Amino acid sequence: MDIAHKHKDESDLVYDAALVFWRMVTNIFFREVRPRGAFNIPREGPVIFVAAPHNNQFLDPLIIYQEVHRETRRHVRSLIAAKSMQRKVIGFFAGLMASIPVVRAADDAKPGTGEITISDEDPCLIIGHGTKFTSEFTPKMQIMLPRSVGSSVAEVVEILSDTRLKIRKEFSGIAKVRDRIKEAQAAGQQGLSYKRLPFVDQHEMYQYVYQCLTEGGAICIFPEGGSHDRTDLLPLKAGVSLMALGAMANDPELKVKIVPVGLSYFHAHRFRSRAVVEFGSPLDVPPEFVEMFKEGGTKKREAVGKFLDIIYDALKTVTLRAPDYETLMLIQAARRLYKTPGQHLTLGQVVELNKRFLQGYLHFKDEPKVQKLRDDVLKYNRLLRDLGLRDHQVPRAQKAGWKTFGLLTYRLGLLTVWAILALPGVILNGPIFITASVISRKKAKEALAASEVKIAGRDVLATWKILVALGVTPILYAFYATLATIVAVKAGAPLKWRIWTPFIVLMILPMIGYAALKFGEAGMDVLKSLRPLVIALIPGQQRSLDKLKRMREEVSNELAETINEYGPKMFDDFNQWRILVPSSTAPPSSGQQGIWRRKSGTGGVDAQGNLLVHPMTWLDERLFGWTRSASRGTSAWAGTRSQEISRAASPDVSDEEDAPDYDDILAVPSGDAHSLSTRPRSQRSSYADIQRLRRSSNAVNTDGGLQSQLAPMTAATATGERHVDTEGLHFRGGQQQGRTRKPSLSDSVPVAVIGEMDRAEPFKEATQDLNKEMKKRRDSQDGGKPAPKPEA
């Protein structure tokens, strides 16, 4: 017993050490990884994390390990293909993380002889042409169709002859398969090619999983069966259902939880990209399914299938599932247009909005109004691309002046500074990036050729970039250390410096690399901000910018109107669960950390203006002094007011390119004291500020920020216990309490009318009075009568 306990402690220590190492690696590769719904992770007891989509090969489980461990300190073991375990490097690290190997039949697929068709009378009867079924197939083997028909797989139950065999059930998408066979025959072929998949006995693997669950462990599984780069989920394998039901059938006292996990990446294959990990509500395994599973036969298959459907439905709540890439781009463009100018949504909010937009679009896409909106959004995007701008830059476009030229000159100088500071690290680490890029693309082509489901093989790029970098970096740094030592010897340096030279070099090189990473990021932000400034200075371009601004306003209004019309038709609680309502302005930040705000993954600009956190913002706001912060006392010349300092809001996540964490403006802002677009990002409002004002009993004020566009935003009170994630988003679900919406102002309430209200009047009564007054005004205007004077 003591030996087993000691072995477990050693395994845990190895796991923790490996996790620390991979956390450093992923923190370097990803600019930001944000969890959502982490409160859903069970702190104890057997649990299976069901994750999808599997878009980033070996990085997907690592991210889940880290987020689960950060939240609960639990160790998660994942299932990994036995073929991957056979690779030395991957197998070594997978062993450190106690991964469980799984033999996949598809990994040993072999081409079958001849071609096949499907009987017109019996869809389960396969007819061969030049085939050798009796020698190439045995019962329980599988037959797989080509990629052109979705790589459908069916189990062989009986071999009748060399040219005839029976499958257990018809191929999925049988109509498409028959059409493809007719096309092949019309082209002179006898049928479709196919592959033979061997029968794999997974009994030993399942017993290992059962034991892990019985001991209260945590398992992570990707039910799609393999990584891919598609925009939708692949058909789920029944393994996760078998594991949960089988474990509980073996031990009646066992209560397994299923936690759906959604992985959302922003350019998953790119260096310094972003990711969101969303944990859904845990699922209990229905006892009736366990009883059906114990009966075996058709009842067992029925239980497995029904529970798999439940898991699939749960995954749909945490994943973004677009039917194609074009639809995904359309949804992301619409989401950017819907957002209020100046708002900086968290990654969790971006993912949630994308899901809701996609769900609504797929439901109403045949409506004429929605189709017109789609065309308008695409037209706006084309004009945006023609000008080389991004959507978040358009609302700030102003007439160019001498300050625009000055800002361009300043940023060119700043770009030069960052380039010089980043240059040593770029040169020294250049071989790593070049080698990783070349090898990863080669591996992507190999993976694409060997896969039936990949589109471009991008799901393996990030993994191979990291693996290659891990292999090349020590070799390259050792070479630099050796080279430096040789130079020290040739230069006749003292003996102690000859000895210390390689160690000093090995310590300095990572620091130089990190400096290049930070300064390089800031430099790229500057570079991306130059084009809009250049465009603004070109004669004649102002007309195009004005046209683009008008088009954005029109499309945004059309989008908001469409959402307001169709949203309640799809969701009864549409207004209660609304994330935001677009508005033209937002109130200033209070500087307090709200539940809707977070620290940027690159780090916010703190009160001291940490140069390495975001050097460009630091200089712009504290040295250059051209932003409004200078007049507010936050520049190096004007001093700092502690009560006005706030953490930088989350950067807007662009879906076209890696969005800079700096505000790319087209021109130096005007002196309008109430324009949100003129505020520095470090003092911008998050939507939490709007919510706090609406919740407050004395929210009515005379500031121009509270205009009619603030209504009808969501502001809710909680009754009983509820779950709020770190992004401030409230989750739908049966386990959570409902929310009621506070009274909100109707549209078009003039600021002057708000200013005339009695400050002592309670918020609820004041809101009701204002709404009644505005209703009287609209009724009078509709009837052609003059509007009555507002009551004091």
CORGIKA-V525262 format. One record per run of one state. SS is the DSSP state (H for helix, E for strand, - for the rest). FROM is the first residue (numbers start at 0). LEN is the number of residues. If there is no record, write none. Layout:
# CORGIKA-V525262
SS;FROM;LEN
SS;FROM;LEN
This chain:
# CORGIKA-V525262
-;0;1
H;1;28
E;29;7
-;36;1
H;37;3
-;40;6
E;46;6
-;52;4
H;56;16
-;72;3
E;75;6
H;81;4
-;85;2
H;87;9
-;96;3
E;99;3
-;102;2
H;104;4
-;108;1
E;109;2
-;111;3
E;114;4
-;118;6
E;124;5
-;129;3
H;132;4
-;136;5
E;141;4
-;145;1
H;146;3
-;149;3
E;152;9
-;161;2
E;163;4
-;167;6
H;173;13
-;186;5
E;191;1
-;192;1
E;193;4
-;197;5
H;202;12
-;214;3
E;217;4
-;221;17
H;238;12
-;250;6
E;256;10
-;266;6
E;272;7
-;279;3
E;282;2
-;284;2
H;286;9
-;295;1
H;296;20
-;316;8
H;324;14
-;338;8
H;346;18
-;364;3
H;367;20
-;387;3
H;390;4
-;394;7
H;401;49
-;450;7
H;457;33
-;490;4
H;494;43
-;537;3
H;540;30
-;570;44
H;614;10
-;624;3
H;627;4
-;631;10
H;641;3
-;644;31
H;675;3
-;678;2
H;680;3
-;683;3
H;686;9
-;695;12
H;707;3
-;710;5
E;715;3
-;718;5
E;723;1
-;724;5
E;729;1
-;730;8
E;738;3
-;741;9
H;750;5
-;755;7
H;762;20
-;782;10
